[in-house]
Amino acid sequence: MVKNSRGFLSGNTKKLIRRKKTTINDVLRSFNIGDKVIISVKSGRNGAPHLRYQGRTGVVHEKRGDGYLVSVKDGNSVKSILATAYHLKNAAHKK
């Protein structure tokens, strides 16, 4: 018998089920440098940060291609996360 693989999303795909329809505004949303954003990992895997950063709040530092570099405080250290706008929400509109 062959053992099942334990890949990156093994056992975590239920967390990524999107019950709301994806709109064009989700994809085309833009942020300015210095904006506070909430990391919200959604079902599309392109440009998605790691699931451990789900719900974390960070600050946009720069735009890189289609994505944004977001700094997130993780304990005593600051981590830099690269994510597309689809996986980010404006912290001013906490919904």
C-alpha positions in Angstrom: 0.0 0.0 0.0 1.1 3.6 -0.7 0.9 6.2 2.0 -1.3 9.3 1.4 0.7 12.5 0.7 0.6 15.2 3.3 0.9 18.3 1.1 0.6 22.0 1.9 -3.2 22.1 2.0 -3.8 18.6 3.3 -6.7 18.7 5.7 -7.1 22.5 5.3 -9.2 22.7 2.1 -12.5 23.1 4.1 -11.1 26.4 5.5 -10.9 27.8 1.9 -14.5 27.2 0.8 -15.9 30.5 -0.4 -19.6 30.7 0.1 -19.8 34.2 -1.4 -19.5 34.9 -5.1 -16.2 36.4 -6.2 -16.7 39.9 -7.7 -14.5 41.8 -10.0 -14.1 44.4 -7.2 -12.4 41.7 -5.1 -9.8 41.2 -7.8 -9.2 44.8 -8.9 -9.1 46.4 -5.4 -6.0 48.6 -4.8 -4.2 49.8 -1.7 -1.9 52.7 -1.0 1.4 52.5 0.8 0.8 52.8 4.5 -2.8 51.4 4.5 -3.8 49.0 7.2 -5.1 45.7 5.7 -6.5 42.4 7.0 -5.1 39.2 5.5 -8.1 37.1 4.4 -7.1 33.9 2.6 -9.7 32.9 0.1 -10.2 30.0 -2.3 -8.1 31.2 -5.1 -4.5 30.0 -4.5 -2.7 32.5 -6.8 -0.8 35.0 -4.6 -2.3 33.6 -1.3 -0.3 33.9 1.9 0.2 31.0 4.3 -3.0 30.1 6.3 -1.2 30.9 9.6 -1.6 34.6 8.7 -5.4 34.4 8.3 -7.0 37.3 10.1 -3.8 39.1 10.9 -3.6 42.9 10.4 -0.6 44.5 8.7 0.6 47.6 6.9 1.2 47.8 3.1 4.9 48.7 2.5 5.1 48.4 -1.3 3.5 47.1 -4.5 5.2 44.3 -6.3 3.7 43.4 -9.6 0.1 42.3 -9.0 0.7 41.8 -5.2 1.5 43.9 -2.1 4.2 43.5 0.4 2.5 43.6 3.9 4.4 43.6 7.2 2.8 41.6 9.9 3.8 41.4 13.6 4.4 37.8 14.6 5.3 37.7 18.3 8.4 39.9 18.7 9.4 39.8 15.0 8.0 41.5 12.0 7.3 39.3 8.9 6.9 40.4 5.3 4.0 38.7 3.5 3.5 39.0 -0.3 -0.2 38.7 -1.2 -2.4 39.7 -4.1 -5.3 42.2 -3.5 -7.8 39.4 -3.7 -6.5 38.1 -0.3 -6.5 41.5 1.4 -9.2 43.6 3.0 -9.1 47.2 4.1 -8.9 47.4 7.9 -11.1 50.5 8.0 -14.0 48.4 6.6 -14.0 45.5 9.1 -16.6 43.2 7.6 
